[in-house]
């Protein structure tokens, strides 16, 4: 009887070890990797390529679909206006660039980092030229309590806005100068013109204003002539492009009674960015986790160039 019991124990242990070994073998042989790509936050280089953040989500699973591990990386890349010919610039994992803007002269990019609520604590300036760099490589400008938006001038300076002020600063952090004070500021743009465009709110209305860099010549547009997320046309500096409701529109700021002219309805753009040629706009759509769209202002057609 004792000998029979001993063999029962041996048989049971052998069966258990066999099951463990088989399970390990199945898991090892059946392990697979699933990858998902995300594209978002586009802007332009001065050469006419699209800057975009590319996210890669990688998940490892066993034979029965149980997740074993995952990883997520983000890189800043360029691609052409058709969405092809990707080139990696920087690894930006855990520090994705916000509100990217490339300098109209020189291979420099500025973006915001350190988001807390609606304010960013840093403006980061990087050299994105190919090959070896000379001069500026990377500079971080810190702001307390923070800023809402930033953009380049044509001569290499930066404009930024807090919630209460529009200011100019050099890329080395010197020359920080007040341009104008205004309540409830949310956005600012400068390149392509001597005047600075900025957006502020009054009640339920979004209002566009323009001003010279020295604080003179301010123009306040009525709500009917205002656009949000403005970009100044490089070919006609009196034309400002931006969002009006769900449409992409232009407004002529030289008109006595400016009104928005609709170019593309229901475009759902998150942050539309006008190229330096003034004929194309790139953006991601509000509510979409991934996807890059190109709007041709001449043909008035929208194309999805990245899924």
C-alpha positions in Angstrom: 0.0 0.0 0.0 2.8 2.4 0.9 4.6 1.6 -2.4 1.4 2.3 -4.4 1.0 5.6 -2.6 4.7 6.5 -3.5 4.1 5.9 -7.1 0.9 7.9 -7.1 2.9 10.9 -5.6 5.6 10.5 -8.3 3.0 10.3 -11.1 1.3 13.5 -9.8 4.5 15.4 -9.5 5.5 14.4 -13.0 2.2 15.5 -14.3 2.5 18.9 -12.5 6.0 19.5 -13.8 4.9 18.5 -17.3 2.0 21.0 -17.2 4.3 23.8 -16.0 6.8 23.0 -18.7 4.2 22.8 -21.4 2.6 26.1 -20.3 6.0 27.8 -20.4 6.7 26.3 -23.8 3.4 27.5 -25.2 3.9 31.0 -23.7 7.4 31.2 -25.1 6.5 29.9 -28.6 3.3 31.8 -28.9 4.5 35.2 -27.6 3.7 38.0 -30.0 4.2 41.8 -30.3 1.6 44.2 -31.3 2.5 47.8 -32.3 0.3 50.9 -32.8 1.5 54.2 -34.3 0.2 57.6 -33.4 0.8 60.9 -35.2 -0.1 64.3 -33.7 0.9 67.9 -33.0 2.1 68.9 -36.5 3.8 72.1 -37.7 6.1 73.2 -40.5 9.8 73.6 -41.1 10.9 76.6 -43.1 11.8 74.2 -45.9 8.2 73.1 -46.3 8.4 69.8 -44.5 6.0 68.8 -41.8 7.2 68.4 -38.2 5.1 65.9 -36.3 5.3 63.8 -33.1 5.3 60.0 -33.8 4.2 57.7 -30.9 4.9 54.0 -30.9 2.9 51.8 -28.5 4.3 48.2 -28.3 2.5 45.5 -26.3 3.8 41.9 -25.7 1.2 39.1 -25.3 1.4 35.4 -24.8 -0.4 32.7 -26.8 -3.7 33.2 -25.1 -3.6 37.0 -25.3 -2.5 37.9 -21.8 -0.4 41.1 -21.8 3.2 40.5 -20.7 4.6 44.0 -21.0 4.4 47.2 -22.9 6.5 50.2 -23.9 5.7 53.6 -25.4 8.1 55.9 -27.1 7.8 59.3 -28.9 10.0 60.8 -31.5 10.0 64.2 -33.3 10.2 63.5 -37.0 9.9 65.4 -40.3 8.1 64.2 -43.4 7.1 65.7 -46.7 3.7 67.3 -47.3 2.4 64.0 -48.7 3.3 62.2 -45.4 6.2 60.3 -46.8 10.0 60.3 -46.3 10.1 60.3 -42.5 13.3 61.5 -40.8 13.9 61.2 -37.1 15.1 64.4 -35.3 14.8 63.9 -31.5 13.6 61.4 -29.0 10.9 63.2 -27.0 9.5 60.3 -24.9 8.0 61.8 -21.7 8.5 65.3 -22.9 6.4 65.8 -26.1 6.6 69.2 -27.7 3.6 71.5 -27.5 2.7 74.3 -29.9 5.8 73.8 -32.1 7.0 76.7 -34.3 10.0 76.7 -36.6 12.0 79.8 -37.2 11.4 81.4 -40.6 15.2 81.9 -40.8 17.7 79.4 -39.4 17.1 75.8 -38.4 15.6 76.4 -35.0 12.5 75.1 -33.4 10.7 76.4 -30.3 8.1 74.5 -28.4 6.5 74.5 -24.9 7.0 72.0 -22.1 6.0 71.6 -18.5 2.2 71.8 -18.9 0.3 72.7 -15.6 -3.3 73.4 -16.2 -3.3 75.9 -19.2 0.2 77.2 -18.6 3.6 76.0 -19.7 6.7 76.4 -17.5 9.3 76.2 -20.3 10.0 77.3 -23.8 12.6 75.0 -25.4 14.6 76.1 -28.4 16.5 73.4 -30.3 18.7 73.3 -33.4 17.1 70.9 -35.9 19.7 71.2 -38.7 21.0 68.0 -40.2 24.6 67.0 -39.4 26.9 68.9 -37.1 25.6 72.0 -35.4 27.3 75.3 -34.8 26.2 77.9 -32.3 22.9 77.2 -30.4 22.1 73.6 -29.8 19.5 73.7 -27.1 18.2 76.4 -24.7 15.4 76.3 -22.2 13.7 79.4 -21.0 11.8 79.1 -17.7 8.6 81.1 -16.8 6.9 81.5 -13.5 4.0 80.9 -13.2 3.9 80.0 -16.9 3.0 81.1 -20.5 0.2 80.2 -22.9 1.8 80.4 -26.4 5.0 81.3 -28.2 6.1 82.2 -31.8 9.0 83.5 -33.8 9.6 86.9 -35.3 11.2 87.2 -38.8 14.5 88.4 -37.1 15.0 85.5 -34.7 13.3 86.8 -31.5 10.4 85.3 -29.7 7.0 86.6 -28.7 5.0 84.9 -25.9 1.9 85.6 -23.9 0.9 84.9 -20.4 -2.7 85.2 -19.4 -2.2 88.9 -18.9 0.7 90.1 -21.1 2.2 89.9 -24.5 6.0 90.1 -24.3 9.1 89.8 -26.5 12.3 88.0 -25.6 15.6 87.0 -27.3 16.5 83.4 -27.6 19.2 83.7 -25.0 16.7 84.9 -22.4 17.7 88.6 -22.5 15.7 91.6 -23.6 12.4 90.5 -22.1 10.1 93.4 -22.9 6.4 94.1 -22.4 4.5 94.8 -25.6 1.0 95.2 -24.2 -1.2 94.1 -21.3 -4.5 92.4 -21.9 -6.8 90.2 -19.8 -7.6 86.6 -20.7 -4.9 86.1 -23.3 -4.8 82.6 -25.0 -2.7 82.7 -28.1 0.0 84.8 -30.0 1.5 84.7 -33.5 4.2 86.9 -35.1 6.2 85.5 -38.0 5.5 86.8 -41.5 4.8 90.3 -40.4 6.0 93.3 -38.4 2.8 93.2 -36.3 2.0 90.7 -33.6 -1.4 88.9 -33.6 -2.9 87.9 -30.3 -6.2 86.4 -29.1 -8.1 87.2 -25.9 -11.6 86.6 -24.7 -14.3 88.9 -23.4 -17.3 87.0 -22.0 -18.2 84.4 -24.6 -16.5 86.3 -27.4 -13.0 85.4 -28.8 -11.3 88.5 -30.1 -8.3 89.1 -32.3 -6.0 92.1 -31.9 -2.8 93.2 -33.7 0.0 95.4 -32.5 3.5 96.6 -33.5 6.4 95.1 -31.6 7.1 98.4 -29.9 3.5 98.5 -28.5 2.1 101.1 -31.0 -0.5 100.8 -33.7 -2.9 98.5 -31.9 -5.9 97.2 -33.9 -8.8 95.5 -32.1 -11.1 93.6 -34.4 -14.8 93.0 -33.6 -16.0 89.5 -32.9 -17.4 89.3 -36.4 -13.9 89.9 -37.9 -11.9 87.8 -35.4 -10.4 84.4 -35.8 -8.8 82.1 -33.2 -5.3 80.4 -33.5 -4.3 83.1 -36.0 -1.5 82.8 -38.6 -0.4 85.8 -40.7 -0.4 85.3 -44.5 3.2 85.7 -45.8 2.0 87.0 -49.2 -0.5 89.5 -47.9 0.2 90.7 -44.4 -3.3 92.1 -44.1 -4.8 88.6 -44.3 -4.9 86.6 -41.1 -6.0 83.0 -41.2 -7.6 81.1 -38.3 -10.6 79.3 -36.9 -14.0 80.8 -36.7 -16.3 78.2 -35.1 -15.8 74.9 -36.9 -14.5 76.6 -40.1 -11.1 77.6 -41.3 -11.4 81.2 -42.4 -9.5 84.4 -43.3 -10.0 87.9 -42.2 -8.7 91.1 -43.9 -7.5 93.4 -41.0 -7.2 96.4 -43.3 -10.9 96.5 -44.0 -13.0 99.1 -42.2 -15.4 96.4 -41.1 -13.5 93.2 -41.3 -15.5 90.0 -41.5 -14.4 86.4 -41.8 -14.4 84.7 -45.2 -14.9 80.9 -45.0 -12.3 78.8 -46.8 -13.1 75.3 -45.5 -16.2 74.4 -43.4 -16.2 71.7 -40.7 -12.5 71.2 -40.7 -12.3 70.4 -36.9 -8.7 71.5 -36.8 -7.0 71.5 -33.4 -4.1 73.8 -34.0 -3.9 74.8 -37.7 -0.4 75.8 -38.9 0.1 77.8 -42.1 3.3 77.1 -44.1 5.8 79.8 -45.1 4.5 79.7 -48.7 1.1 80.6 -47.5 -0.7 77.9 -49.5 -1.1 74.9 -47.1 -2.3 74.3 -43.6 -1.4 71.3 -41.5 -3.3 70.1 -38.4 -4.6 67.3 -36.2 -8.3 67.0 -35.7 -10.0 67.8 -32.3 -11.1 64.6 -30.7 -8.8 62.3 -32.8 -5.9 60.6 -31.0 -4.0 60.2 -34.2 -4.1 61.6 -37.7 -2.5 64.5 -39.7 -4.5 66.5 -42.2 -3.4 68.9 -45.0 -5.6 71.7 -46.2 -4.8 73.1 -49.7 -5.9 76.8 -49.5 -5.9 77.1 -53.3 -8.0 74.0 -54.1 -9.8 74.2 -50.8 -9.4 70.5 -50.3 -8.5 68.5 -47.2 -6.3 65.4 -47.4 -5.4 63.0 -44.6 -1.7 62.4 -44.9 -1.1 60.3 -41.8 -3.5 57.9 -40.0 
